[in-house]
Amino acid sequence: SISSYPNTCTAGNANANKLCIVFNARSLRSKLYELHYLLYSVNAMFVAVTESWLDADITDSLLDPLKYHNIFRHDRGSIGGGVCVFCHMSIKCFRVEVADIFKDVEIVVIKILTSNYSFNFITVYRPPAPKDQAVVYMNCLISCIKSICDLPNRNSTIIVGDFNLPSINWQLQLAPNDNICIPFLSCLSQLS
């Protein structure tokens, strides 16, 4: 189920609107009813979806028929993968384009503007892959994230997604000594 275990964060007290919901859909195509319920009942400012499995056949108007959200997508173009972010229309935002050399990285970057500050909201899906391919993809993902965070007038950045890195202990910032987890954890530590 699309809404079984989404990760949420709220501002202020428990009764406040949810700021963001992040979940792995394993295909929004077959879960449009659940998606609509989530978009129109939960009142989240951001809904970030990994493994959206979308392509050109699924239009934004099918995803959000009431047009309450700006929709930012990175469709894989084949079965699986993809990232989709819904940003409520009340939030001033725009897409930050990533360099063409990172076109295969499943990432959506949005700049959020408020009256007091701005920040980048990055949603990533890192697919599982054989070790050699995983190392290449991770190096590309790290370079992509660094290029975004090294932009002039660097803003605060929130990075969410499905990184397929279950062996990282995020609370203790510990990871197995390999060429995938350690470089990624190191990148995030350097940027924080």
GROMACS elastic network, one bead per residue, 0.5 to 0.9 nm:
[ bonds ]
;  ai    aj funct       b0    kb
    1     4     6  0.53932   500
    1     5     6  0.83748   500
    1    25     6  0.81269   500
    1    31     6  0.81474   500
    1    34     6  0.79776   500
    2     5     6  0.77810   500
    2     6     6  0.77162   500
    2    23     6  0.75640   500
    2    24     6  0.77739   500
    2    25     6  0.57563   500
    2    26     6  0.85257   500
    2    28     6  0.83288   500
    2    31     6  0.70341   500
    2    34     6  0.64281   500
    2    35     6  0.72420   500
    2    38     6  0.87524   500
    3     6     6  0.59150   500
    3    23     6  0.81010   500
    3    25     6  0.89014   500
    3    34     6  0.72911   500
    3    35     6  0.82980   500
    3    38     6  0.74178   500
    5    23     6  0.75793   500
    6    21     6  0.61980   500
    6    22     6  0.57278   500
    6    24     6  0.79910   500
    7    20     6  0.81336   500
    7    21     6  0.56637   500
    7    22     6  0.52767   500
    7    23     6  0.64802   500
    8    18     6  0.68548   500
    8    19     6  0.75095   500
    8    20     6  0.56899   500
    8    22     6  0.65708   500
    8    44     6  0.89851   500
    9    18     6  0.60698   500
    9    19     6  0.58485   500
    9    20     6  0.57406   500
    9    21     6  0.69920   500
   10    13     6  0.74129   500
   10    14     6  0.70481   500
   10    15     6  0.86448   500
   10    16     6  0.65267   500
   10    17     6  0.66061   500
   10    19     6  0.52042   500
   10    20     6  0.72881   500
   11    14     6  0.79307   500
   11    16     6  0.63568   500
   11    17     6  0.74526   500
   11    18     6  0.70799   500
   11    19     6  0.66476   500
   12    15     6  0.81529   500
   12    16     6  0.63202   500
   13    16     6  0.55596   500
   14    17     6  0.82830   500
   14    18     6  0.88073   500
   15    18     6  0.86189   500
   16    19     6  0.85673   500
   17    42     6  0.76865   500
   17    43     6  0.60529   500
   17    44     6  0.61986   500
   17    45     6  0.77933   500
   18    21     6  0.73651   500
   18    42     6  0.73208   500
   18    43     6  0.65450   500
   18    45     6  0.66499   500
   18    46     6  0.83168   500
   19    43     6  0.83888   500
   19    44     6  0.52919   500
   19    46     6  0.61525   500
   19    47     6  0.85744   500
   20    44     6  0.55302   500
   20    45     6  0.58138   500
   20    47     6  0.55919   500
   20    48     6  0.74087   500
   21    44     6  0.67417   500
   21    45     6  0.83802   500
   21    46     6  0.63438   500
   21    48     6  0.61562   500
   21    49     6  0.83165   500
   22    46     6  0.83259   500
   22    47     6  0.59554   500
   22    49     6  0.59081   500
   22    50     6  0.78998   500
   22   123     6  0.88435   500
   22   160     6  0.72074   500
   22   161     6  0.68555   500
   22   162     6  0.88791   500
   23    47     6  0.81696   500
   23    48     6  0.65812   500
   23    49     6  0.52572   500
   23    50     6  0.63040   500
   23    51     6  0.87719   500
   23   161     6  0.75393   500
   23   162     6  0.79570   500
   24    27     6  0.83847   500
   24    48     6  0.85999   500
   24    49     6  0.56935   500
   24    51     6  0.56573   500
   24    52     6  0.74305   500
   24   125     6  0.88767   500
   24   161     6  0.80086   500
   24   162     6  0.69577   500
   25    28     6  0.59224   500
   25    31     6  0.82051   500
   25    49     6  0.63894   500
   25    50     6  0.62308   500
   25    51     6  0.56711   500
   25    52     6  0.57894   500
   25    53     6  0.82871   500
   26    50     6  0.76207   500
   26    51     6  0.50452   500
   26    52     6  0.61437   500
   26    53     6  0.68012   500
   26    80     6  0.73284   500
   26    81     6  0.79035   500
   27    30     6  0.64121   500
   27    31     6  0.71232   500
   27    50     6  0.87931   500
   27    51     6  0.61815   500
   27    54     6  0.72121   500
   27    80     6  0.73516   500
   27    81     6  0.84399   500
   28    32     6  0.60272   500
   28    34     6  0.88459   500
   28    35     6  0.73805   500
   28    49     6  0.86896   500
   28    51     6  0.81885   500
   28    52     6  0.53135   500
   28    53     6  0.65327   500
   28    54     6  0.70790   500
   28    63     6  0.84403   500
   29    32     6  0.61703   500
   29    52     6  0.78407   500
   29    53     6  0.71719   500
   29    54     6  0.69065   500
   29    58     6  0.74128   500
   29    63     6  0.88610   500
   30    33     6  0.82534   500
   31    34     6  0.53531   500
   31    35     6  0.61408   500
   31    36     6  0.86991   500
   32    36     6  0.60565   500
   32    37     6  0.85367   500
   32    62     6  0.79207   500
   32    63     6  0.67149   500
   33    36     6  0.52102   500
   33    37     6  0.62990   500
   33    38     6  0.87028   500
   34    37     6  0.50696   500
   34    38     6  0.62064   500
   34    39     6  0.86517   500
   35    38     6  0.50472   500
   35    39     6  0.60888   500
   35    40     6  0.85636   500
   35    63     6  0.75915   500
   35    64     6  0.86087   500
   36    39     6  0.50496   500
   36    40     6  0.59546   500
   36    41     6  0.80774   500
   36    63     6  0.74275   500
   36    64     6  0.69455   500
   36    65     6  0.83911   500
   37    40     6  0.54151   500
   37    41     6  0.55445   500
   37    42     6  0.76298   500
   38    41     6  0.55229   500
   38    42     6  0.54672   500
   38    43     6  0.78492   500
   38    44     6  0.83027   500
   38    47     6  0.87361   500
   39    42     6  0.62515   500
   39    43     6  0.65785   500
   39    44     6  0.71450   500
   39    47     6  0.77225   500
   39    64     6  0.78896   500
   39    68     6  0.83310   500
   39    69     6  0.85725   500
   39    86     6  0.83723   500
   40    43     6  0.62716   500
   40    44     6  0.86605   500
   40    66     6  0.87545   500
   40    68     6  0.82617   500
   41    44     6  0.85708   500
   43    46     6  0.88418   500
   43    88     6  0.85471   500
   44    47     6  0.65847   500
   44    87     6  0.85231   500
   44    88     6  0.75714   500
   45    69     6  0.88981   500
   45    86     6  0.80445   500
   45    87     6  0.59433   500
   45    88     6  0.51622   500
   45    89     6  0.86175   500
   45    90     6  0.82380   500
   45    91     6  0.75204   500
   46    69     6  0.88306   500
   46    85     6  0.70110   500
   46    86     6  0.55933   500
   46    88     6  0.64052   500
   47    84     6  0.82569   500
   47    85     6  0.56753   500
   47    86     6  0.50156   500
   47    87     6  0.66985   500
   47    88     6  0.86458   500
   48    83     6  0.75461   500
   48    84     6  0.60750   500
   48    86     6  0.64280   500
   48    87     6  0.85938   500
   48   123     6  0.65601   500
   48   160     6  0.78163   500
   48   161     6  0.75034   500
   49    52     6  0.60964   500
   49    82     6  0.83443   500
   49    83     6  0.57078   500
   49    84     6  0.51170   500
   49    85     6  0.60695   500
   49    86     6  0.83899   500
   49   123     6  0.79197   500
   49   124     6  0.89645   500
   49   125     6  0.88630   500
   49   161     6  0.76095   500
   49   162     6  0.89871   500
   50    53     6  0.84309   500
   50    81     6  0.69550   500
   50    82     6  0.60817   500
   50    84     6  0.66077   500
   50    85     6  0.87154   500
   50   106     6  0.88866   500
   50   123     6  0.77912   500
   50   124     6  0.70879   500
   50   125     6  0.56449   500
   50   161     6  0.63807   500
   50   162     6  0.64454   500
   51    54     6  0.83714   500
   51    80     6  0.60716   500
   51    83     6  0.60817   500
   51    84     6  0.83756   500
   51   125     6  0.69454   500
   51   127     6  0.87624   500
   51   162     6  0.84790   500
   52    73     6  0.89739   500
   52    75     6  0.77410   500
   52    80     6  0.72919   500
   52    81     6  0.61763   500
   52    82     6  0.51158   500
   52    83     6  0.56435   500
   52    84     6  0.63259   500
   53    75     6  0.70498   500
   53    76     6  0.73405   500
   53    77     6  0.84066   500
   53    78     6  0.78877   500
   53    79     6  0.62225   500
   53    81     6  0.54055   500
   53    82     6  0.56143   500
   53    83     6  0.80599   500
   54    57     6  0.77007   500
   54    58     6  0.62705   500
   54    59     6  0.88032   500
   54    73     6  0.85549   500
   54    74     6  0.85155   500
   54    75     6  0.56256   500
   54    76     6  0.74690   500
   54    77     6  0.76268   500
   54    78     6  0.85711   500
   54    79     6  0.82938   500
   54    80     6  0.80009   500
   54    81     6  0.81954   500
   54    82     6  0.67148   500
   54    83     6  0.84022   500
   54    84     6  0.84564   500
   55    58     6  0.58722   500
   55    59     6  0.81352   500
   55    75     6  0.56992   500
   55    76     6  0.73209   500
   55    77     6  0.57842   500
   55    78     6  0.76827   500
   55    79     6  0.88247   500
   55    82     6  0.88286   500
   56    59     6  0.63478   500
   56    75     6  0.81836   500
   56    77     6  0.81899   500
   58    61     6  0.82652   500
   58    62     6  0.64160   500
   58    63     6  0.74604   500
   59    62     6  0.53492   500
   59    63     6  0.66866   500
   59    64     6  0.89402   500
   60    64     6  0.61207   500
   60    65     6  0.77973   500
   60    67     6  0.86448   500
   60    71     6  0.68545   500
   61    64     6  0.51632   500
   61    66     6  0.78559   500
   61    67     6  0.71022   500
   62    65     6  0.55671   500
   63    67     6  0.88806   500
   63    71     6  0.86741   500
   64    67     6  0.53150   500
   64    68     6  0.69113   500
   64    69     6  0.70024   500
   64    70     6  0.89792   500
   64    71     6  0.83420   500
   64    86     6  0.87959   500
   65    68     6  0.81527   500
   66    69     6  0.83861   500
   67    70     6  0.76584   500
   67    89     6  0.82472   500
   68    86     6  0.89228   500
   68    87     6  0.84360   500
   68    88     6  0.59864   500
   68    89     6  0.56403   500
   68    90     6  0.84945   500
   69    86     6  0.55997   500
   69    87     6  0.51544   500
   69    90     6  0.83206   500
   69    91     6  0.89775   500
   70    85     6  0.81338   500
   70    86     6  0.57628   500
   70    87     6  0.51292   500
   70    88     6  0.62765   500
   70    89     6  0.60038   500
   70    91     6  0.89402   500
   70    93     6  0.83121   500
   70    94     6  0.87518   500
   71    84     6  0.70803   500
   71    85     6  0.57527   500
   71    87     6  0.64396   500
   71    88     6  0.87854   500
   72    83     6  0.82776   500
   72    84     6  0.57333   500
   72    85     6  0.51396   500
   72    86     6  0.65711   500
   72    87     6  0.81114   500
   72    94     6  0.89100   500
   72    95     6  0.72009   500
   72   108     6  0.68533   500
   72   109     6  0.84919   500
   72   110     6  0.80897   500
   73    82     6  0.75832   500
   73    83     6  0.57593   500
   73    85     6  0.63828   500
   73    86     6  0.88360   500
   73   107     6  0.84819   500
   73   108     6  0.66298   500
   74    77     6  0.89074   500
   74    82     6  0.55537   500
   74    83     6  0.51679   500
   74    84     6  0.63708   500
   74   105     6  0.89679   500
   74   106     6  0.62705   500
   74   107     6  0.64740   500
   74   108     6  0.63374   500
   75    78     6  0.81662   500
   75    81     6  0.74481   500
   75    83     6  0.64628   500
   75    84     6  0.78433   500
   75   106     6  0.78213   500
   76    79     6  0.74790   500
   76    80     6  0.71904   500
   76    81     6  0.59193   500
   76    82     6  0.50272   500
   76    83     6  0.82510   500
   76   104     6  0.80556   500
   76   106     6  0.72742   500
   77    80     6  0.85422   500
   77    81     6  0.87915   500
   77    82     6  0.82696   500
   78    81     6  0.80341   500
   81   106     6  0.75562   500
   81   125     6  0.70515   500
   81   126     6  0.84053   500
   81   127     6  0.69900   500
   82   106     6  0.59135   500
   82   107     6  0.79837   500
   82   124     6  0.86781   500
   82   125     6  0.68686   500
   83   106     6  0.63162   500
   83   107     6  0.63870   500
   83   108     6  0.67299   500
   83   123     6  0.70056   500
   83   124     6  0.67700   500
   83   125     6  0.65158   500
   83   161     6  0.86739   500
   84   107     6  0.88218   500
   84   108     6  0.73929   500
   84   123     6  0.80767   500
   85   108     6  0.74115   500
   85   110     6  0.88442   500
   85   123     6  0.74862   500
   87    90     6  0.82945   500
   87    91     6  0.68137   500
   87    92     6  0.87788   500
   87    93     6  0.77866   500
   88    91     6  0.57131   500
   88    92     6  0.86654   500
   89    92     6  0.72259   500
   89    93     6  0.86683   500
   91   112     6  0.72175   500
   91   113     6  0.74281   500
   91   114     6  0.76490   500
   92   111     6  0.85399   500
   92   112     6  0.60860   500
   92   113     6  0.54070   500
   92   114     6  0.69067   500
   93   110     6  0.65541   500
   93   111     6  0.54876   500
   93   113     6  0.58779   500
   93   114     6  0.88434   500
   94   109     6  0.86791   500
   94   110     6  0.56182   500
   94   111     6  0.54821   500
   94   112     6  0.69391   500
   94   113     6  0.85929   500
   95   108     6  0.76705   500
   95   109     6  0.59533   500
   95   111     6  0.62141   500
   95   112     6  0.89709   500
   96   108     6  0.79081   500
   96   109     6  0.52966   500
   96   110     6  0.54448   500
   96   111     6  0.63695   500
   96   120     6  0.84920   500
   96   148     6  0.85349   500
   97   100     6  0.87470   500
   97   108     6  0.82340   500
   97   109     6  0.70738   500
   97   110     6  0.85826   500
   98   101     6  0.82368   500
   98   102     6  0.66044   500
   98   103     6  0.75226   500
   98   107     6  0.85812   500
   98   108     6  0.84026   500
   98   109     6  0.76922   500
   98   144     6  0.74015   500
   98   147     6  0.83225   500
   98   148     6  0.74007   500
   99   102     6  0.56904   500
   99   103     6  0.71420   500
   99   144     6  0.79573   500
   99   147     6  0.85616   500
  100   103     6  0.51262   500
  100   104     6  0.86333   500
  101   104     6  0.78553   500
  101   105     6  0.89701   500
  101   140     6  0.87068   500
  101   144     6  0.86647   500
  102   105     6  0.53934   500
  102   106     6  0.86444   500
  102   107     6  0.89345   500
  102   140     6  0.68882   500
  102   141     6  0.76860   500
  102   143     6  0.84888   500
  102   144     6  0.63050   500
  103   106     6  0.77319   500
  103   107     6  0.87461   500
  104   107     6  0.86832   500
  104   137     6  0.87210   500
  104   140     6  0.88915   500
  105   124     6  0.80823   500
  105   125     6  0.80373   500
  105   126     6  0.77893   500
  105   137     6  0.75357   500
  105   140     6  0.72923   500
  105   141     6  0.62498   500
  105   144     6  0.79508   500
  106   123     6  0.83726   500
  106   124     6  0.58474   500
  106   125     6  0.54302   500
  106   126     6  0.68440   500
  106   127     6  0.86008   500
  106   141     6  0.86421   500
  107   122     6  0.69934   500
  107   123     6  0.56139   500
  107   125     6  0.65585   500
  107   126     6  0.87593   500
  107   141     6  0.86869   500
  107   161     6  0.89887   500
  108   121     6  0.81536   500
  108   122     6  0.57621   500
  108   123     6  0.53003   500
  108   124     6  0.67162   500
  109   120     6  0.66484   500
  109   121     6  0.58025   500
  109   123     6  0.65772   500
  109   124     6  0.87986   500
  109   148     6  0.83780   500
  110   119     6  0.83232   500
  110   120     6  0.55887   500
  110   121     6  0.51329   500
  110   122     6  0.64008   500
  110   123     6  0.86690   500
  111   118     6  0.69017   500
  111   119     6  0.57410   500
  111   121     6  0.62860   500
  111   122     6  0.87442   500
  111   155     6  0.88391   500
  112   117     6  0.84761   500
  112   118     6  0.53932   500
  112   119     6  0.53295   500
  112   120     6  0.61012   500
  112   121     6  0.70533   500
  113   116     6  0.81042   500
  113   117     6  0.63234   500
  113   119     6  0.68320   500
  113   120     6  0.89758   500
  114   117     6  0.53751   500
  114   118     6  0.58803   500
  114   119     6  0.87359   500
  115   118     6  0.82235   500
  117   155     6  0.85326   500
  117   156     6  0.89856   500
  118   155     6  0.64301   500
  118   156     6  0.73095   500
  119   154     6  0.85253   500
  119   155     6  0.50413   500
  119   157     6  0.54876   500
  119   158     6  0.75347   500
  120   148     6  0.86905   500
  120   149     6  0.85744   500
  120   154     6  0.89474   500
  120   155     6  0.64756   500
  120   156     6  0.62811   500
  120   158     6  0.61717   500
  120   159     6  0.82252   500
  121   156     6  0.87965   500
  121   157     6  0.59523   500
  121   159     6  0.61465   500
  121   160     6  0.78548   500
  122   145     6  0.86475   500
  122   157     6  0.73149   500
  122   158     6  0.60471   500
  122   160     6  0.61968   500
  122   161     6  0.81237   500
  123   158     6  0.84808   500
  123   159     6  0.59680   500
  123   161     6  0.51804   500
  123   162     6  0.84193   500
  124   141     6  0.88470   500
  124   159     6  0.75299   500
  124   160     6  0.63813   500
  124   162     6  0.63772   500
  124   163     6  0.70528   500
  125   160     6  0.88817   500
  125   161     6  0.57128   500
  125   162     6  0.50020   500
  125   163     6  0.58077   500
  125   164     6  0.80830   500
  126   129     6  0.89365   500
  126   134     6  0.87278   500
  126   137     6  0.79200   500
  126   138     6  0.78913   500
  126   141     6  0.82152   500
  126   161     6  0.82205   500
  126   162     6  0.63177   500
  126   164     6  0.62564   500
  126   165     6  0.88279   500
  127   134     6  0.82088   500
  127   137     6  0.88526   500
  127   162     6  0.82145   500
  127   163     6  0.72660   500
  127   164     6  0.66831   500
  128   131     6  0.89327   500
  128   134     6  0.69595   500
  128   163     6  0.84748   500
  128   164     6  0.62618   500
  128   165     6  0.88460   500
  129   132     6  0.80222   500
  129   133     6  0.59532   500
  129   134     6  0.51572   500
  129   135     6  0.88918   500
  129   137     6  0.87840   500
  130   133     6  0.55309   500
  130   134     6  0.58836   500
  130   135     6  0.86651   500
  131   135     6  0.61448   500
  131   136     6  0.87372   500
  131   179     6  0.88752   500
  131   180     6  0.85071   500
  132   135     6  0.53586   500
  132   136     6  0.65458   500
  132   137     6  0.87930   500
  133   136     6  0.51908   500
  133   137     6  0.61132   500
  133   138     6  0.85158   500
  134   137     6  0.50915   500
  134   138     6  0.59608   500
  134   139     6  0.85260   500
  134   179     6  0.89172   500
  134   180     6  0.70971   500
  135   138     6  0.50992   500
  135   139     6  0.61488   500
  135   140     6  0.86090   500
  135   179     6  0.62136   500
  135   180     6  0.56369   500
  136   139     6  0.52307   500
  136   140     6  0.62880   500
  136   141     6  0.86625   500
  136   180     6  0.89880   500
  137   140     6  0.50717   500
  137   141     6  0.60684   500
  137   142     6  0.85907   500
  138   142     6  0.60420   500
  138   143     6  0.84960   500
  138   179     6  0.85922   500
  138   180     6  0.62100   500
  138   181     6  0.86981   500
  138   183     6  0.81500   500
  138   184     6  0.72679   500
  139   142     6  0.51637   500
  139   143     6  0.61860   500
  139   144     6  0.85656   500
  139   180     6  0.80842   500
  139   183     6  0.79832   500
  139   184     6  0.83235   500
  140   143     6  0.51084   500
  140   144     6  0.60965   500
  140   145     6  0.86794   500
  141   144     6  0.50009   500
  141   145     6  0.61842   500
  141   146     6  0.85654   500
  141   184     6  0.86386   500
  142   145     6  0.51653   500
  142   146     6  0.60921   500
  142   147     6  0.85056   500
  142   183     6  0.79223   500
  142   184     6  0.65570   500
  142   187     6  0.67609   500
  142   188     6  0.88483   500
  143   146     6  0.51219   500
  143   147     6  0.60500   500
  143   148     6  0.86714   500
  144   147     6  0.51268   500
  144   148     6  0.63677   500
  144   149     6  0.87298   500
  145   148     6  0.51754   500
  145   149     6  0.61967   500
  145   150     6  0.85209   500
  145   187     6  0.85679   500
  146   149     6  0.50344   500
  146   150     6  0.58558   500
  146   151     6  0.86598   500
  146   187     6  0.78172   500
  146   191     6  0.80547   500
  147   150     6  0.51232   500
  147   151     6  0.64882   500
  148   151     6  0.55868   500
  148   154     6  0.83154   500
  149   152     6  0.85815   500
  149   154     6  0.60367   500
  149   155     6  0.74489   500
  149   156     6  0.84020   500
  149   157     6  0.74864   500
  149   191     6  0.76383   500
  150   153     6  0.84214   500
  150   154     6  0.62392   500
  151   154     6  0.54506   500
  151   155     6  0.84949   500
  152   155     6  0.87467   500
  154   157     6  0.86393   500
  156   192     6  0.89768   500
  157   191     6  0.89516   500
  157   192     6  0.87941   500
  160   163     6  0.86906   500
  162   165     6  0.80577   500
  163   166     6  0.82459   500
  164   167     6  0.88303   500
  165   168     6  0.59502   500
  165   180     6  0.85334   500
  165   181     6  0.68509   500
  166   169     6  0.78090   500
  167   174     6  0.85831   500
  167   175     6  0.62680   500
  167   176     6  0.68820   500
  167   181     6  0.78873   500
  168   171     6  0.88670   500
  168   172     6  0.87474   500
  168   173     6  0.70133   500
  168   174     6  0.58489   500
  168   176     6  0.71553   500
  168   181     6  0.67591   500
  168   182     6  0.86843   500
  168   185     6  0.80935   500
  169   172     6  0.56132   500
  169   173     6  0.54792   500
  169   174     6  0.51119   500
  169   175     6  0.62494   500
  170   174     6  0.68159   500
  170   175     6  0.84319   500
  170   185     6  0.86376   500
  171   174     6  0.80242   500
  172   175     6  0.89756   500
  173   185     6  0.71535   500
  173   189     6  0.85754   500
  174   182     6  0.83026   500
  174   185     6  0.80609   500
  175   178     6  0.81634   500
  175   181     6  0.59641   500
  175   182     6  0.60540   500
  175   185     6  0.75885   500
  176   180     6  0.89599   500
  176   181     6  0.66606   500
  176   182     6  0.69263   500
  177   180     6  0.85125   500
  177   181     6  0.73123   500
  177   182     6  0.60984   500
  178   181     6  0.60743   500
  178   182     6  0.60268   500
  178   183     6  0.81793   500
  179   182     6  0.62832   500
  179   183     6  0.64061   500
  179   184     6  0.87658   500
  180   183     6  0.58929   500
  180   184     6  0.64411   500
  180   185     6  0.87968   500
  181   184     6  0.53082   500
  181   185     6  0.60555   500
  181   186     6  0.84237   500
  182   185     6  0.52001   500
  182   186     6  0.59114   500
  182   187     6  0.84802   500
  183   186     6  0.50163   500
  183   187     6  0.60374   500
  183   188     6  0.87082   500
  184   187     6  0.50629   500
  184   188     6  0.63556   500
  184   189     6  0.86165   500
  185   188     6  0.52420   500
  185   189     6  0.61305   500
  185   190     6  0.86188   500
  186   189     6  0.50379   500
  186   190     6  0.61127   500
  186   191     6  0.86253   500
  187   190     6  0.52122   500
  187   191     6  0.63142   500
  187   192     6  0.88034   500
  188   191     6  0.51177   500
  188   192     6  0.61945   500
  189   192     6  0.53024   500
